[in-house]
């Protein structure tokens, strides 16, 4: 039910419009009356009508002035002018208020009904759109941490599933022109903790304590990474001070809320995927610098003290065994997790193909099921399974066909349809290519 405000200084006019609305469109409206412009504004602010029928000429605040104020308060409300005068003299100003409909006194029933029906249809459509938008926003909010994690992992390693970093960066509104990585390194005690609680706490902090875009990775070995994109609002001279304060607050948060002590490393500021990956590697190194936990270390300050560091894998020959072990094991764990993710995706794809092989299934359909680009899925499938998608599908179909033919319960034509082929001649050619004999020859050799 929609709220309809009828504003007119003549009670007979208000009652007439109400009678038409209630009689011709029953159970559609809750009617609100206003006898002048001031009352119309007050009741609009209090009761928030969906539609306003406003008489132009009323004592006190005139109709257009009242509409102007209601439009300011309720920009989505549908406005209709009710006038005994030439509408066009008001048209220019009315259009600026979003008024698209008018009713001329004495109001004809057909005109009132037609106008209200049109506005109700618009309101219904807007309601459907809002519901769909909310549903979509809810889905996006659920997907966003997964997409964030995917982009963060692209910054952390160079072997990732087939998505485009620039595309994800644009989708997440995370510019890559200037940014850095922050690594939160936990002690071994973290293995006994609720990692989801830790992740949710860190992510909530990252989103609420930095005035700019941020990404949060999942747990990698014993650490998490946060990537921050520097905005123009932060002066270059203040940037590292902002980062240090951010790290100190994060350290205090984990100790206060999670009762965990962490070492926080902050990488230098770089740009693009390779630069942010370098910043991450620097942050991992910086997070290992202090033996005592609860410290915040900026890689940029380390380079000033020591005259620079080479962060290639080979450079770790000069560092302590503990530092080398932690950094390299962390990177190895990332690669292992990506490999595990690929295997999981392919297992899901194989299961789907095995359950649907008798249907009209395509590579694009399976790629969509596992949320991969079809071209990339085809490449990864061949690399890990050892055969192409079509070869894998054909092998399943022919194996099932041989099983069905061996039972002699179905005709060869029925077998063809049963395993997903629509053309018996094509099925025969495929069967011979795979087995070296036609379906007839295969069935004949069993007799």
SESE-619833 format. One record per residue (C-alpha): x, y, z; residue in three letters. Coordinates in pm, 1 decimal, padded with zeros to 6 digits, m for minus. Example, Ala and Ser with C-alpha at 12.3 -4.5 7.8 and 13.67 -1.06 7.14 Angstrom:
BEGIN
REC | c1 | c2 | c3 | resn
REC | 01230.0 | m00450.0 | 00780.0 | Ala .
REC | 01367.0 | m00106.0 | 00714.0 | Ser .
// end
This chain:
BEGIN
REC | c1 | c2 | c3 | resn
REC | 00000.0 | 00000.0 | 00000.0 | Unk .
REC | 00133.0 | 00342.2 | m00101.1 | Unk .
REC | 00082.2 | 00671.0 | 00086.1 | Unk .
REC | m00097.6 | 00940.6 | m00118.3 | Unk .
REC | m00091.0 | 01303.2 | 00001.4 | Unk .
REC | m00373.4 | 01519.6 | m00135.8 | Unk .
REC | m00305.9 | 01890.2 | m00075.7 | Unk .
REC | m00592.7 | 02129.6 | m00160.9 | Unk .
REC | m00756.1 | 02416.7 | 00030.0 | Unk .
REC | m01102.4 | 02297.3 | m00080.9 | Unk .
REC | m01226.1 | 02001.9 | 00125.3 | Unk .
REC | m01466.3 | 01898.6 | m00150.6 | Unk .
REC | m01177.9 | 01866.0 | m00399.3 | Unk .
REC | m00971.1 | 01657.3 | m00153.9 | Unk .
REC | m01264.7 | 01429.3 | m00079.8 | Unk .
REC | m01344.0 | 01393.3 | m00449.5 | Unk .
REC | m00988.2 | 01286.4 | m00533.7 | Unk .
REC | m00985.2 | 01046.8 | m00237.5 | Unk .
REC | m01317.7 | 00893.3 | m00348.4 | Unk .
REC | m01183.8 | 00832.4 | m00701.5 | Unk .
REC | m00859.0 | 00676.5 | m00573.4 | Unk .
REC | m01029.6 | 00450.4 | m00320.0 | Unk .
REC | m01319.8 | 00352.5 | m00548.5 | Unk .
REC | m01123.5 | 00286.4 | m00867.8 | Unk .
REC | m00803.9 | 00152.6 | m00706.6 | Unk .
REC | m00915.8 | m00016.8 | m00382.8 | Unk .
REC | m00656.6 | m00116.5 | m00120.4 | Unk .
REC | m00382.2 | 00070.6 | m00307.7 | Unk .
REC | m00350.5 | 00388.2 | m00100.1 | Unk .
REC | m00334.4 | 00526.0 | 00249.0 | Unk .
REC | m00474.8 | 00879.0 | 00204.9 | Unk .
REC | m00324.1 | 01185.7 | 00377.0 | Unk .
REC | m00502.6 | 01526.3 | 00362.4 | Unk .
REC | m00348.7 | 01874.2 | 00377.8 | Unk .
REC | m00551.9 | 02194.8 | 00349.3 | Unk .
REC | m00258.9 | 02428.7 | 00273.5 | Unk .
REC | 00106.2 | 02433.9 | 00169.4 | Unk .
REC | 00248.0 | 02451.6 | 00523.1 | Unk .
REC | 00045.7 | 02151.9 | 00639.1 | Unk .
REC | 00144.4 | 01961.4 | 00323.7 | Unk .
REC | 00513.8 | 02012.7 | 00401.9 | Unk .
REC | 00471.5 | 01910.8 | 00766.3 | Unk .
REC | 00275.4 | 01594.8 | 00683.7 | Unk .
REC | 00511.9 | 01503.5 | 00401.6 | Unk .
REC | 00808.2 | 01526.1 | 00641.8 | Unk .
REC | 00627.3 | 01321.7 | 00906.4 | Unk .
REC | 00449.6 | 01057.5 | 00693.3 | Unk .
REC | 00675.8 | 01040.2 | 00382.5 | Unk .
REC | 00414.6 | 00995.7 | 00107.1 | Unk .
REC | 00499.8 | 00811.3 | m00214.4 | Unk .
REC | 00275.8 | 01036.3 | m00429.8 | Unk .
REC | 00173.5 | 01400.1 | m00379.4 | Unk .
REC | m00126.2 | 01559.7 | m00553.4 | Unk .
REC | m00065.3 | 01931.5 | m00500.3 | Unk .
REC | m00306.8 | 02214.7 | m00580.2 | Unk .
REC | m00114.1 | 02507.1 | m00726.1 | Unk .
REC | m00321.0 | 02791.8 | m00585.5 | Unk .
REC | m00360.4 | 02774.9 | m00205.7 | Unk .
REC | m00350.3 | 03039.7 | 00069.6 | Unk .
REC | m00019.2 | 03089.9 | 00242.3 | Unk .
REC | 00259.4 | 02880.9 | 00093.3 | Unk .
REC | 00174.2 | 02825.7 | m00272.5 | Unk .
REC | 00169.3 | 02479.0 | m00430.2 | Unk .
REC | 00494.5 | 02508.2 | m00626.6 | Unk .
REC | 00679.6 | 02638.7 | m00320.3 | Unk .
REC | 00542.9 | 02350.9 | m00114.7 | Unk .
REC | 00644.8 | 02102.3 | m00384.4 | Unk .
REC | 00992.0 | 02252.7 | m00391.4 | Unk .
REC | 01033.1 | 02196.5 | m00017.7 | Unk .
REC | 00886.7 | 01843.3 | m00032.7 | Unk .
REC | 01120.6 | 01761.7 | m00322.1 | Unk .
REC | 01414.4 | 01868.7 | m00105.6 | Unk .
REC | 01294.1 | 01647.9 | 00180.7 | Unk .
REC | 01177.9 | 01351.0 | m00031.1 | Unk .
REC | 01354.9 | 01351.7 | m00369.2 | Unk .
REC | 01204.8 | 01013.2 | m00473.3 | Unk .
REC | 00840.5 | 01115.4 | m00416.0 | Unk .
REC | 00617.9 | 01137.5 | m00725.7 | Unk .
REC | 00482.8 | 01490.6 | m00775.0 | Unk .
REC | 00155.2 | 01577.9 | m00951.9 | Unk .
REC | 00020.4 | 01931.4 | m01003.6 | Unk .
REC | m00353.3 | 01985.5 | m00961.9 | Unk .
REC | m00457.9 | 02314.1 | m01125.8 | Unk .
REC | m00763.5 | 02496.0 | m01259.0 | Unk .
REC | m00535.0 | 02714.2 | m01471.0 | Unk .
REC | m00331.2 | 02671.9 | m01785.0 | Unk .
REC | m00066.6 | 02419.9 | m01682.9 | Unk .
REC | 00189.5 | 02554.0 | m01927.2 | Unk .
REC | 00232.9 | 02877.1 | m01734.7 | Unk .
REC | 00376.1 | 02660.4 | m01455.9 | Unk .
REC | 00551.1 | 02405.5 | m01675.9 | Unk .
REC | 00901.9 | 02548.3 | m01674.0 | Unk .
REC | 00929.7 | 02573.0 | m01296.3 | Unk .
REC | 00741.4 | 02246.4 | m01241.1 | Unk .
REC | 00983.8 | 02055.6 | m01464.1 | Unk .
REC | 01277.4 | 02166.6 | m01248.0 | Unk .
REC | 01100.2 | 02002.5 | m00953.2 | Unk .
REC | 01061.5 | 01671.6 | m01134.7 | Unk .
REC | 00685.9 | 01717.3 | m01188.5 | Unk .
REC | 00589.5 | 01514.6 | m01494.5 | Unk .
REC | 00213.8 | 01480.3 | m01444.7 | Unk .
REC | m00072.5 | 01725.0 | m01393.5 | Unk .
REC | m00447.5 | 01708.9 | m01336.3 | Unk .
REC | m00678.7 | 01988.6 | m01448.8 | Unk .
REC | m00977.1 | 02086.4 | m01232.2 | Unk .
REC | m01249.5 | 01983.2 | m01233.4 | Unk .
REC | m01067.6 | 01650.5 | m01226.1 | Unk .
REC | m01200.0 | 01388.0 | m01463.1 | Unk .
REC | m01211.7 | 01043.5 | m01306.0 | Unk .
REC | m01037.1 | 00880.9 | m01603.5 | Unk .
REC | m00746.9 | 01126.8 | m01587.9 | Unk .
REC | m00697.4 | 01080.0 | m01212.6 | Unk .
REC | m00705.9 | 00700.8 | m01239.2 | Unk .
REC | m00474.1 | 00691.5 | m01540.6 | Unk .
REC | m00223.7 | 00920.1 | m01366.6 | Unk .
REC | m00228.1 | 00722.8 | m01041.9 | Unk .
REC | m00200.5 | 00388.1 | m01221.0 | Unk .
REC | 00103.5 | 00509.6 | m01410.8 | Unk .
REC | 00271.8 | 00634.0 | m01091.5 | Unk .
REC | 00191.1 | 00312.0 | m00904.1 | Unk .
REC | 00345.3 | 00113.5 | m01188.5 | Unk .
REC | 00660.2 | 00327.8 | m01164.4 | Unk .
REC | 00671.1 | 00275.7 | m00786.6 | Unk .
REC | 00629.2 | m00100.6 | m00828.4 | Unk .
REC | 00912.5 | m00113.7 | m01080.5 | Unk .
REC | 01138.3 | 00096.1 | m00857.0 | Unk .
REC | 01060.9 | m00133.9 | m00564.9 | Unk .
REC | 01156.5 | m00438.8 | m00771.7 | Unk .
REC | 01476.2 | m00265.4 | m00880.4 | Unk .
REC | 01565.1 | m00174.2 | m00520.1 | Unk .
REC | 01509.3 | m00535.0 | m00413.4 | Unk .
REC | 01729.3 | m00659.0 | m00696.2 | Unk .
REC | 01995.0 | m00397.8 | m00615.9 | Unk .
REC | 01995.8 | m00505.0 | m00250.8 | Unk .
REC | 02024.4 | m00869.7 | m00350.7 | Unk .
REC | 02312.7 | m00786.0 | m00583.3 | Unk .
REC | 02484.7 | m00572.0 | m00319.3 | Unk .
REC | 02451.9 | m00857.9 | m00072.3 | Unk .
REC | 02611.5 | m01097.1 | m00321.5 | Unk .
REC | 02889.0 | m00850.0 | m00397.7 | Unk .
REC | 02956.5 | m00797.3 | m00026.0 | Unk .
REC | 02994.4 | m01173.4 | 00013.5 | Unk .
REC | 03222.8 | m01199.5 | m00288.9 | Unk .
REC | 03437.3 | m00897.1 | m00211.1 | Unk .
REC | 03664.1 | m01064.5 | 00049.5 | Unk .
REC | 03726.1 | m01350.7 | m00196.6 | Unk .
REC | 03812.4 | m01110.2 | m00478.4 | Unk .
REC | 04029.8 | m00904.5 | m00242.8 | Unk .
REC | 04215.0 | m01217.8 | m00139.5 | Unk .
REC | 04264.5 | m01315.6 | m00504.9 | Unk .
REC | 04414.2 | m00976.5 | m00592.5 | Unk .
REC | 04628.2 | m00978.5 | m00276.5 | Unk .
REC | 04765.5 | m01319.5 | m00376.5 | Unk .
REC | 04847.6 | m01182.2 | m00721.3 | Unk .
REC | 05065.3 | m00925.2 | m00548.6 | Unk .
REC | 05225.9 | m01193.8 | m00331.6 | Unk .
REC | 05316.2 | m01457.7 | m00593.3 | Unk .
REC | 05343.2 | m01477.8 | m00969.6 | Unk .
REC | 05157.9 | m01806.4 | m01019.8 | Unk .
REC | 04785.9 | m01751.7 | m00976.0 | Unk .
REC | 04460.6 | m01864.7 | m01128.2 | Unk .
REC | 04352.5 | m01694.7 | m01448.7 | Unk .
REC | 04222.9 | m01354.8 | m01356.6 | Unk .
REC | 04348.5 | m01011.8 | m01454.7 | Unk .
REC | 04504.2 | m00798.8 | m01180.7 | Unk .
REC | 04410.5 | m00468.5 | m01351.8 | Unk .
REC | 04052.3 | m00592.6 | m01394.0 | Unk .
REC | 04021.6 | m00693.1 | m01028.2 | Unk .
REC | 04193.1 | m00371.6 | m00923.0 | Unk .
REC | 03935.1 | m00168.4 | m01114.7 | Unk .
REC | 03645.3 | m00378.1 | m00982.5 | Unk .
REC | 03762.8 | m00329.4 | m00622.8 | Unk .
REC | 03850.2 | 00037.2 | m00680.6 | Unk .
REC | 04206.2 | m00032.5 | m00563.2 | Unk .
REC | 04450.2 | 00186.0 | m00764.6 | Unk .
REC | 04794.9 | 00034.6 | m00813.4 | Unk .
REC | 04984.0 | 00356.0 | m00893.3 | Unk .
REC | 05119.7 | 00397.0 | m00536.6 | Unk .
REC | 05089.0 | 00151.0 | m00253.5 | Unk .
REC | 05263.1 | m00073.9 | m00007.8 | Unk .
REC | 05228.2 | m00398.5 | 00182.4 | Unk .
REC | 05199.7 | m00456.2 | 00555.6 | Unk .
REC | 05268.4 | m00806.1 | 00688.4 | Unk .
REC | 05130.3 | m00921.0 | 01024.5 | Unk .
REC | 05347.2 | m01210.1 | 01146.1 | Unk .
REC | 05200.9 | m01423.1 | 01424.9 | Unk .
REC | 05382.6 | m01656.1 | 01659.4 | Unk .
REC | 05336.9 | m02032.8 | 01635.7 | Unk .
REC | 05055.5 | m01997.5 | 01893.2 | Unk .
REC | 04831.7 | m01885.8 | 01608.2 | Unk .
REC | 04788.4 | m02246.0 | 01493.0 | Unk .
REC | 04567.1 | m02314.5 | 01795.7 | Unk .
REC | 04353.8 | m02001.9 | 01744.5 | Unk .
REC | 04030.0 | m01938.7 | 01554.4 | Unk .
REC | 04174.2 | m01811.7 | 01226.3 | Unk .
REC | 03839.7 | m01682.2 | 01100.2 | Unk .
REC | 03808.9 | m01461.4 | 01408.4 | Unk .
REC | 04162.9 | m01332.4 | 01352.8 | Unk .
REC | 04095.8 | m01267.4 | 00982.2 | Unk .
REC | 03765.2 | m01087.6 | 01052.7 | Unk .
REC | 03929.0 | m00872.5 | 01321.9 | Unk .
REC | 04221.8 | m00771.5 | 01099.7 | Unk .
REC | 03997.9 | m00705.4 | 00798.1 | Unk .
REC | 03758.1 | m00493.7 | 01003.3 | Unk .
REC | 04053.1 | m00289.6 | 01130.7 | Unk .
REC | 04197.2 | m00249.8 | 00779.8 | Unk .
REC | 03869.2 | m00113.8 | 00646.4 | Unk .
REC | 03799.2 | 00128.9 | 00930.5 | Unk .
REC | 04143.9 | 00268.3 | 01020.7 | Unk .
REC | 04279.7 | 00373.9 | 00682.8 | Unk .
REC | 04145.3 | 00661.3 | 00475.7 | Unk .
REC | 04190.7 | 00486.8 | 00142.7 | Unk .
REC | 04153.4 | 00157.7 | m00045.2 | Unk .
REC | 04286.4 | m00157.5 | 00121.5 | Unk .
REC | 04308.5 | m00531.8 | 00054.7 | Unk .
REC | 04345.4 | m00810.6 | 00309.0 | Unk .
REC | 04484.0 | m01154.8 | 00224.0 | Unk .
REC | 04391.4 | m01485.4 | 00381.7 | Unk .
REC | 04631.1 | m01659.1 | 00621.2 | Unk .
REC | 04956.5 | m01765.5 | 00455.2 | Unk .
REC | 05157.1 | m01992.3 | 00683.1 | Unk .
REC | 05174.4 | m01774.7 | 00999.9 | Unk .
REC | 05109.5 | m01433.7 | 00851.7 | Unk .
REC | 04857.0 | m01213.0 | 00675.2 | Unk .
REC | 04918.5 | m00929.8 | 00432.1 | Unk .
REC | 04738.9 | m00597.6 | 00402.7 | Unk .
REC | 04789.0 | m00384.1 | 00091.8 | Unk .
REC | 04723.1 | m00010.4 | 00116.7 | Unk .
REC | 04681.2 | 00227.5 | m00176.2 | Unk .
REC | 04813.7 | 00577.8 | m00106.7 | Unk .
REC | 04566.0 | 00854.5 | m00184.3 | Unk .
REC | 04644.1 | 01214.1 | m00283.3 | Unk .
REC | 04493.9 | 01326.2 | 00049.1 | Unk .
REC | 04800.6 | 01187.3 | 00230.1 | Unk .
REC | 05108.8 | 01403.2 | 00187.0 | Unk .
REC | 05431.9 | 01224.6 | 00086.1 | Unk .
REC | 05606.3 | 01366.0 | 00393.0 | Unk .
REC | 05342.6 | 01213.2 | 00621.7 | Unk .
REC | 05306.5 | 00875.2 | 00446.5 | Unk .
REC | 05550.0 | 00666.1 | 00650.7 | Unk .
REC | 05430.8 | 00827.2 | 00971.9 | Unk .
REC | 05076.2 | 00724.3 | 00879.6 | Unk .
REC | 05196.2 | 00369.9 | 00809.3 | Unk .
REC | 05383.2 | 00343.3 | 01138.7 | Unk .
REC | 05079.0 | 00463.3 | 01336.1 | Unk .
REC | 04863.8 | 00217.4 | 01141.7 | Unk .
REC | 05101.4 | m00067.8 | 01230.8 | Unk .
REC | 05115.9 | 00031.6 | 01596.5 | Unk .
REC | 04736.4 | 00045.2 | 01622.8 | Unk .
REC | 04710.7 | m00292.4 | 01452.3 | Unk .
REC | 04963.0 | m00440.9 | 01693.1 | Unk .
REC | 04772.2 | m00300.0 | 01990.4 | Unk .
REC | 04445.1 | m00431.7 | 01849.1 | Unk .
REC | 04566.8 | m00790.7 | 01813.3 | Unk .
REC | 04702.9 | m00785.5 | 02167.4 | Unk .
REC | 04388.2 | m00631.1 | 02315.3 | Unk .
REC | 04117.5 | m00819.5 | 02124.2 | Unk .
REC | 04289.6 | m01144.3 | 02028.0 | Unk .
REC | 04548.6 | m01171.7 | 02305.8 | Unk .
REC | 04814.2 | m01233.8 | 02039.7 | Unk .
REC | 05149.5 | m01063.4 | 01999.3 | Unk .
REC | 05258.4 | m00992.2 | 01643.6 | Unk .
REC | 05554.2 | m00853.9 | 01451.1 | Unk .
REC | 05454.7 | m00608.4 | 01182.2 | Unk .
REC | 05665.7 | m00540.3 | 00876.1 | Unk .
REC | 05593.1 | m00253.2 | 00637.2 | Unk .
REC | 05727.4 | m00255.6 | 00281.0 | Unk .
REC | 05831.6 | 00043.3 | 00072.9 | Unk .
REC | 05595.1 | 00226.9 | m00158.7 | Unk .
REC | 05584.2 | 00091.2 | m00513.9 | Unk .
REC | 05347.5 | 00077.3 | m00809.8 | Unk .
REC | 05187.0 | m00190.8 | m01029.3 | Unk .
REC | 05172.5 | m00564.5 | m00962.3 | Unk .
REC | 05548.1 | m00622.8 | m00960.4 | Unk .
REC | 05607.4 | m00324.5 | m00735.3 | Unk .
REC | 05346.7 | m00431.4 | m00481.4 | Unk .
REC | 05491.3 | m00783.4 | m00488.0 | Unk .
REC | 05831.2 | m00634.1 | m00406.8 | Unk .
REC | 05673.5 | m00432.1 | m00123.3 | Unk .
REC | 05520.7 | m00752.6 | 00011.6 | Unk .
REC | 05857.3 | m00930.0 | 00004.1 | Unk .
REC | 06012.2 | m00632.3 | 00185.7 | Unk .
REC | 05735.1 | m00641.9 | 00445.9 | Unk .
REC | 05788.0 | m01014.8 | 00505.7 | Unk .
REC | 06156.6 | m00947.5 | 00561.0 | Unk .
REC | 06087.6 | m00650.9 | 00790.0 | Unk .
REC | 05843.9 | m00858.9 | 00996.9 | Unk .
REC | 06129.7 | m01099.0 | 01082.7 | Unk .
REC | 06374.2 | m00827.1 | 01182.4 | Unk .
REC | 06290.5 | m00813.7 | 01552.7 | Unk .
REC | 06332.9 | m01126.6 | 01759.8 | Unk .
REC | 06092.9 | m00981.3 | 02014.3 | Unk .
REC | 05727.9 | m00962.2 | 01903.2 | Unk .
REC | 05501.9 | m00661.3 | 01915.4 | Unk .
REC | 05731.4 | m00438.9 | 01711.3 | Unk .
REC | 05665.2 | m00241.5 | 01394.3 | Unk .
REC | 05945.9 | m00231.2 | 01140.5 | Unk .
REC | 05956.5 | m00023.9 | 00820.8 | Unk .
REC | 06176.0 | m00168.3 | 00548.4 | Unk .
REC | 06259.5 | 00186.0 | 00431.8 | Unk .
REC | 06420.9 | 00255.6 | 00770.7 | Unk .
REC | 06620.6 | m00067.1 | 00754.3 | Unk .
REC | 06767.9 | 00033.5 | 00419.2 | Unk .
REC | 06875.0 | 00368.9 | 00563.7 | Unk .
REC | 07047.8 | 00197.5 | 00853.9 | Unk .
REC | 07218.5 | m00076.0 | 00654.1 | Unk .
REC | 07273.6 | 00094.6 | 00322.3 | Unk .
REC | 07023.0 | m00116.2 | 00132.9 | Unk .
REC | 06912.6 | m00478.7 | 00101.0 | Unk .
REC | 06894.8 | m00707.7 | m00199.5 | Unk .
REC | 06576.1 | m00903.1 | m00154.7 | Unk .
REC | 06634.0 | m01169.0 | m00416.3 | Unk .
REC | 06621.7 | m01525.5 | m00291.2 | Unk .
REC | 07000.2 | m01554.4 | m00337.7 | Unk .
REC | 07058.3 | m01261.7 | m00102.2 | Unk .
REC | 06936.1 | m01467.0 | 00191.7 | Unk .
REC | 07269.4 | m01643.9 | 00211.0 | Unk .
REC | 07385.0 | m01346.1 | 00414.5 | Unk .
REC | 07093.2 | m01345.8 | 00657.8 | Unk .
REC | 07033.4 | m01566.9 | 00955.5 | Unk .
REC | 06899.6 | m01915.0 | 00899.5 | Unk .
REC | 06587.7 | m01821.4 | 01096.0 | Unk .
REC | 06513.0 | m01526.5 | 00867.8 | Unk .
REC | 06573.5 | m01729.8 | 00551.2 | Unk .
REC | 06360.2 | m02015.3 | 00676.8 | Unk .
REC | 06063.2 | m01797.9 | 00765.3 | Unk .
REC | 06058.3 | m01592.0 | 00446.0 | Unk .
REC | 06118.2 | m01878.8 | 00206.1 | Unk .
REC | 05877.1 | m02113.0 | 00383.0 | Unk .
REC | 05610.5 | m01842.8 | 00369.2 | Unk .
REC | 05658.0 | m01799.9 | m00004.3 | Unk .
REC | 05661.2 | m02174.5 | m00056.3 | Unk .
REC | 05338.6 | m02204.1 | 00142.0 | Unk .
REC | 05173.5 | m01947.4 | m00084.6 | Unk .
REC | 05266.3 | m02149.1 | m00391.5 | Unk .
REC | 05140.4 | m02466.6 | m00224.7 | Unk .
REC | 04807.8 | m02301.3 | m00143.0 | Unk .
REC | 04767.3 | m02184.8 | m00502.3 | Unk .
REC | 04843.3 | m02537.3 | m00622.9 | Unk .
REC | 04589.4 | m02679.2 | m00376.7 | Unk .
REC | 04333.0 | m02427.4 | m00501.0 | Unk .
REC | 04395.0 | m02530.3 | m00862.5 | Unk .
REC | 04356.2 | m02898.3 | m00773.4 | Unk .
REC | 04032.5 | m02824.5 | m00587.1 | Unk .
REC | 03894.2 | m02634.8 | m00887.5 | Unk .
REC | 03984.0 | m02915.9 | m01126.3 | Unk .
REC | 03837.1 | m03181.2 | m00895.7 | Unk .
REC | 03513.6 | m02981.9 | m00892.4 | Unk .
REC | 03523.7 | m02952.8 | m01273.0 | Unk .
REC | 03584.7 | m03327.0 | m01317.5 | Unk .
REC | 03299.0 | m03413.8 | m01083.1 | Unk .
REC | 03066.3 | m03183.1 | m01274.5 | Unk .
REC | 03167.2 | m03333.0 | m01611.5 | Unk .
REC | 03127.7 | m03687.1 | m01478.1 | Unk .
REC | 02774.5 | m03606.4 | m01358.3 | Unk .
REC | 02670.3 | m03425.8 | m01678.0 | Unk .
REC | 02865.2 | m03600.7 | m01957.2 | Unk .
REC | 02547.9 | m03750.9 | m02107.2 | Unk .
REC | 02401.0 | m03403.0 | m02156.4 | Unk .
REC | 02482.6 | m03129.1 | m02406.7 | Unk .
REC | 02773.5 | m02997.3 | m02199.3 | Unk .
REC | 03035.1 | m02742.4 | m02313.2 | Unk .
REC | 03374.3 | m02623.0 | m02194.1 | Unk .
REC | 03226.7 | m02275.4 | m02137.5 | Unk .
REC | 02957.1 | m02420.8 | m01910.5 | Unk .
REC | 03210.5 | m02606.8 | m01695.0 | Unk .
REC | 03440.8 | m02302.9 | m01680.5 | Unk .
REC | 03147.4 | m02095.7 | m01558.0 | Unk .
REC | 03070.0 | m02351.7 | m01286.4 | Unk .
REC | 03423.6 | m02319.3 | m01145.0 | Unk .
REC | 03436.9 | m01940.7 | m01207.9 | Unk .
REC | 03728.4 | m01941.7 | m01453.5 | Unk .
REC | 03786.8 | m01782.7 | m01791.2 | Unk .
REC | 03715.1 | m02056.0 | m02054.2 | Unk .
REC | 04050.6 | m02010.0 | m02229.7 | Unk .
REC | 04241.0 | m02029.0 | m01902.8 | Unk .
REC | 04032.9 | m02324.6 | m01781.2 | Unk .
REC | 04110.0 | m02512.8 | m02103.0 | Unk .
REC | 04481.9 | m02450.6 | m02057.1 | Unk .
REC | 04489.1 | m02549.6 | m01688.4 | Unk .
REC | 04270.9 | m02856.7 | m01749.1 | Unk .
REC | 04506.9 | m02989.9 | m02017.1 | Unk .
REC | 04812.3 | m02912.1 | m01804.7 | Unk .
REC | 04690.8 | m03088.3 | m01490.1 | Unk .
REC | 04460.8 | m03362.5 | m01624.6 | Unk .
REC | 04686.1 | m03459.7 | m01914.9 | Unk .
REC | 04418.1 | m03437.9 | m02184.5 | Unk .
REC | 04190.4 | m03174.1 | m02332.5 | Unk .
REC | 03839.8 | m03112.9 | m02207.6 | Unk .
REC | 03685.1 | m03267.9 | m02520.6 | Unk .
REC | 03912.0 | m03574.5 | m02500.3 | Unk .
REC | 03819.5 | m03623.2 | m02133.7 | Unk .
REC | 03448.4 | m03586.4 | m02213.9 | Unk .
REC | 03473.2 | m03820.1 | m02514.3 | Unk .
REC | 03653.4 | m04084.9 | m02309.9 | Unk .
REC | 03375.0 | m04079.6 | m02047.3 | Unk .
REC | 03106.0 | m04106.4 | m02313.1 | Unk .
REC | 03271.1 | m04390.8 | m02504.1 | Unk .
REC | 03339.2 | m04582.3 | m02183.3 | Unk .
REC | 02971.8 | m04555.5 | m02090.7 | Unk .
REC | 02868.1 | m04650.4 | m02445.1 | Unk .
REC | 03080.7 | m04966.4 | m02432.9 | Unk .
REC | 02922.3 | m05056.1 | m02099.9 | Unk .
REC | 02569.8 | m05009.3 | m02237.8 | Unk .
REC | 02643.7 | m05201.6 | m02558.5 | Unk .
REC | 02779.8 | m05493.0 | m02362.2 | Unk .
REC | 02443.4 | m05538.4 | m02190.6 | Unk .
REC | 02251.6 | m05569.4 | m02522.5 | Unk .
REC | 01951.1 | m05397.9 | m02362.9 | Unk .
REC | 01956.5 | m05086.9 | m02585.2 | Unk .
REC | 01984.2 | m05040.6 | m02959.8 | Unk .
REC | 02293.6 | m04864.0 | m03091.0 | Unk .
REC | 02081.0 | m04558.0 | m03165.4 | Unk .
REC | 01952.0 | m04554.0 | m02810.2 | Unk .
REC | 02307.2 | m04591.5 | m02677.7 | Unk .
REC | 02411.4 | m04293.6 | m02889.7 | Unk .
REC | 02146.2 | m04071.1 | m02732.2 | Unk .
REC | 02206.0 | m04212.8 | m02384.4 | Unk .
REC | 02570.9 | m04099.1 | m02377.4 | Unk .
REC | 02511.7 | m03746.7 | m02505.8 | Unk .
REC | 02535.7 | m03768.2 | m02885.2 | Unk .
REC | 02251.6 | m03648.3 | m03105.7 | Unk .
REC | 02375.4 | m03786.7 | m03439.2 | Unk .
REC | 02427.1 | m04168.1 | m03464.5 | Unk .
REC | 02661.3 | m04125.3 | m03763.0 | Unk .
REC | 02881.1 | m03882.4 | m03570.1 | Unk .
REC | 02873.2 | m04114.5 | m03267.7 | Unk .
REC | 02986.9 | m04401.6 | m03490.0 | Unk .
REC | 03281.6 | m04198.2 | m03624.4 | Unk .
REC | 03390.8 | m04089.8 | m03275.7 | Unk .
REC | 03355.6 | m04444.6 | m03141.0 | Unk .
REC | 03572.4 | m04585.7 | m03421.1 | Unk .
REC | 03834.3 | m04313.5 | m03373.2 | Unk .
REC | 03864.6 | m04399.3 | m03003.3 | Unk .
REC | 03830.2 | m04780.4 | m03013.4 | Unk .
REC | 03944.5 | m04867.2 | m03365.0 | Unk .
REC | 03609.8 | m05027.1 | m03455.7 | Unk .
REC | 03251.8 | m04922.6 | m03525.7 | Unk .
REC | 02978.3 | m04968.1 | m03264.0 | Unk .
REC | 02835.2 | m05255.1 | m03472.8 | Unk .
REC | 03174.7 | m05428.3 | m03485.9 | Unk .
REC | 03224.9 | m05377.6 | m03113.1 | Unk .
REC | 02887.4 | m05529.2 | m03028.4 | Unk .
REC | 02943.9 | m05811.1 | m03276.4 | Unk .
REC | 03269.4 | m05921.0 | m03117.8 | Unk .
REC | 03089.0 | m05981.1 | m02788.9 | Unk .
REC | 02850.2 | m06233.1 | m02944.0 | Unk .
// end
